[in-house]
Amino acid sequence: MMKIGVSGASGQLGSAVVQALAETVAAENLVAISRTPKTDRTYAGRLGDYDQSETLVAAYQA
């Protein structure tokens, strides 16, 4: 299965989407992408900042 990446995962909508997906998608297939990624979750958190495009390249790679 492909991984699902949620951009803006620390915002109100993004965090709600991540929480809903966390109930239905295996943790290894879920990636929360934000400027302030949390690492204390069962799913991956990656840095992704639209003001720093190089972080987006890394965030969306497998």
N, CA, C and O of each residue as an XYZ file, in Angstrom:
248
protein
N       0.850     -1.187      0.000
C       0.000      0.000      0.000
C       0.889      1.242      0.000
O       1.986      1.241      0.559
N       0.402      2.275     -0.625
C       1.114      3.551     -0.635
C       0.908      4.257      0.700
O      -0.065      4.008      1.412
N       1.842      5.139      1.018
C       1.701      5.953      2.224
C       0.800      7.140      1.937
O       0.744      7.641      0.814
N       0.098      7.579      2.965
C      -0.758      8.748      2.870
C      -0.079      9.869      3.641
O       0.184      9.735      4.836
N       0.204     10.970      2.962
C       0.813     12.139      3.589
C      -0.215     13.241      3.735
O      -0.896     13.597      2.774
N      -0.327     13.779      4.930
C      -1.279     14.861      5.199
C      -0.490     16.131      5.467
O       0.229     16.230      6.461
N      -0.628     17.092      4.580
C       0.032     18.384      4.724
C      -0.773     19.256      5.682
O      -2.000     19.169      5.728
N      -0.081     20.092      6.441
C      -0.764     20.956      7.405
C      -1.293     20.166      8.589
O      -2.320     20.519      9.170
N      -0.598     19.108      8.940
C      -1.086     18.171      9.954
C      -1.167     18.743     11.359
O      -1.814     18.145     12.219
N      -0.537     19.870     11.620
C      -0.621     20.447     12.965
C      -1.742     21.474     13.084
O      -2.015     21.974     14.175
N      -2.383     21.785     11.982
C      -3.507     22.729     12.012
C      -4.792     22.058     12.436
O      -4.829     20.849     12.665
N      -5.841     22.844     12.540
C      -7.117     22.323     13.021
C      -7.693     21.263     12.080
O      -8.058     20.175     12.524
N      -7.775     21.571     10.795
C      -8.317     20.616      9.835
C      -7.355     19.452      9.620
O      -7.764     18.291      9.637
N      -6.087     19.762      9.421
C      -5.097     18.709      9.169
C      -5.008     17.709     10.301
O      -4.919     16.506     10.057
N      -5.031     18.183     11.527
C      -4.942     17.261     12.661
C      -6.195     16.392     12.769
O      -6.111     15.230     13.166
N      -7.351     16.948     12.419
C      -8.581     16.155     12.422
C      -8.520     15.072     11.347
O      -8.961     13.945     11.573
N      -7.979     15.409     10.189
C      -7.828     14.431      9.101
C      -6.877     13.325      9.529
O      -7.161     12.146      9.318
N      -5.756     13.696     10.125
C      -4.786     12.697     10.576
C      -5.416     11.779     11.617
O      -5.240     10.562     11.552
N      -6.141     12.336     12.567
C      -6.775     11.512     13.606
C      -7.789     10.546     13.005
O      -7.863      9.392     13.427
N      -8.568     10.996     12.030
C      -9.544     10.123     11.388
C      -8.835      9.013     10.611
O      -9.245      7.853     10.662
N      -7.783      9.370      9.902
C      -7.033      8.359      9.150
C      -6.340      7.372     10.080
O      -6.238      6.188      9.759
N      -5.866      7.843     11.223
C      -5.169      6.974     12.171
C      -6.072      5.854     12.671
O      -5.582      4.816     13.114
N      -7.377      6.051     12.604
C      -8.323      5.020     13.032
C      -8.573      3.970     11.960
O      -9.083      2.889     12.254
N      -8.212      4.286     10.704
C      -8.532      3.357      9.615
C      -7.328      2.906      8.799
O      -7.422      1.935      8.048
N      -6.204      3.591      8.935
C      -5.011      3.296      8.144
C      -3.912      2.809      9.091
O      -3.760      3.326     10.197
N      -3.161      1.822      8.648
C      -2.040      1.336      9.462
C      -1.042      2.471      9.693
O      -0.768      3.259      8.789
N      -0.505      2.547     10.906
C       0.386      3.642     11.296
C       1.578      3.774     10.364
O       2.027      4.889     10.095
N       2.098      2.665      9.869
C       3.263      2.735      8.974
C       2.930      3.317      7.605
O       3.832      3.599      6.815
N       1.646      3.497      7.318
C       1.223      4.069      6.038
C       0.736      5.512      6.158
O       0.236      6.079      5.187
N       0.878      6.103      7.332
C       0.395      7.464      7.573
C       1.557      8.382      7.943
O       2.361      8.064      8.819
N       1.631      9.531      7.257
C       2.684     10.505      7.515
C       2.037     11.876      7.725
O       1.313     12.371      6.861
N       2.306     12.477      8.879
C       1.797     13.811      9.200
C       2.887     14.829      8.876
O       3.977     14.780      9.447
N       2.594     15.746      7.964
C       3.582     16.716      7.494
C       3.197     18.114      7.978
O       2.085     18.582      7.733
N       4.134     18.777      8.671
C       3.862     20.128      9.162
C       5.160     20.851      9.494
O       6.240     20.260      9.489
N       5.031     22.142      9.781
C       6.202     22.920     10.205
C       6.662     22.528     11.593
O       7.816     22.757     11.956
N       5.769     21.940     12.371
C       6.097     21.522     13.739
C       5.698     20.060     13.936
O       4.745     19.764     14.657
N       6.430     19.145     13.290
C       6.041     17.733     13.378
C       6.253     17.167     14.787
O       7.235     17.474     15.463
N       5.316     16.348     15.193
C       5.425     15.683     16.490
C       5.960     14.275     16.258
O       5.564     13.602     15.307
N       6.836     13.848     17.107
C       7.453     12.536     16.935
C       6.982     11.527     17.978
O       7.464     10.394     18.007
N       6.056     11.924     18.820
C       5.587     11.026     19.872
C       4.320     10.271     19.481
O       3.562      9.835     20.347
N       4.097     10.119     18.208
C       2.903      9.440     17.700
C       3.283      8.063     17.147
O       4.459      7.765     16.941
N       2.280      7.248     16.917
C       2.551      5.938     16.328
C       2.830      6.058     14.828
O       3.463      5.179     14.243
N       2.366      7.125     14.214
C       2.629      7.373     12.791
C       3.783      8.366     12.661
O       4.160      9.030     13.626
N       4.330      8.452     11.461
C       5.495      9.317     11.223
C       5.098     10.785     11.175
O       4.025     11.139     10.686
N       5.977     11.626     11.687
C       5.834     13.071     11.580
C       7.039     13.609     10.823
O       8.179     13.311     11.178
N       6.796     14.393      9.791
C       7.894     14.934      8.980
C       7.777     16.449      8.859
O       6.683     17.011      8.834
N       8.938     17.089      8.785
C       8.992     18.530      8.593
C       8.645     18.869      7.152
O       9.210     18.303      6.216
N       7.712     19.793      6.983
C       7.346     20.298      5.662
C       6.861     21.728      5.802
O       5.815     21.975      6.403
N       7.611     22.672      5.252
C       7.290     24.091      5.383
C       7.245     24.708      3.986
O       8.233     24.662      3.254
N       6.112     25.279      3.620
C       5.969     25.861      2.286
C       6.909     27.038      2.054
O       7.173     27.392      0.905
N       7.412     27.642      3.105
C       8.389     28.722      2.962
C       9.802     28.194      2.777
O      10.714     28.957      2.458
N       9.988     26.903      2.972
C      11.292     26.252      2.781
C      11.063     25.038      1.886
O      10.896     23.920      2.374
N      11.056     25.265      0.587
C      10.662     24.228     -0.364
C      11.494     22.956     -0.272
O      10.999     21.874     -0.588
N      12.746     23.066      0.152
C      13.572     21.862      0.258
C      13.023     20.891      1.307
O      13.250     19.685      1.204
N      12.304     21.399      2.314
C      11.721     20.509      3.318
C      10.562     19.722      2.736
O      10.294     18.601      3.171
N       9.877     20.287      1.769
C       8.743     19.580      1.147
C       9.235     18.413      0.302
O       8.611     17.351      0.277
N      10.336     18.607     -0.380
C      10.902     17.521     -1.193
C      11.186     16.314     -0.301
O      10.815     15.189     -0.635
N      11.837     16.547      0.820
C      12.179     15.468      1.738
C      10.913     14.872      2.382
O      10.829     13.657      2.564
N       9.948     15.704      2.720
C       8.746     15.235      3.403
C       7.924     14.280      2.552
O       7.327     13.335      3.068
N       7.895     14.527      1.251
C       7.054     13.709      0.381
C       7.781     12.537     -0.254
O       7.188     11.833     -1.072
N       9.004     12.303      0.078
C       9.720     11.142     -0.433
C       9.489      9.971      0.512
O       9.294     10.140      1.716
N       9.517      8.797     -0.063
C       9.295      7.568      0.733
C      10.399      7.409      1.714
O      10.410      6.445      2.481
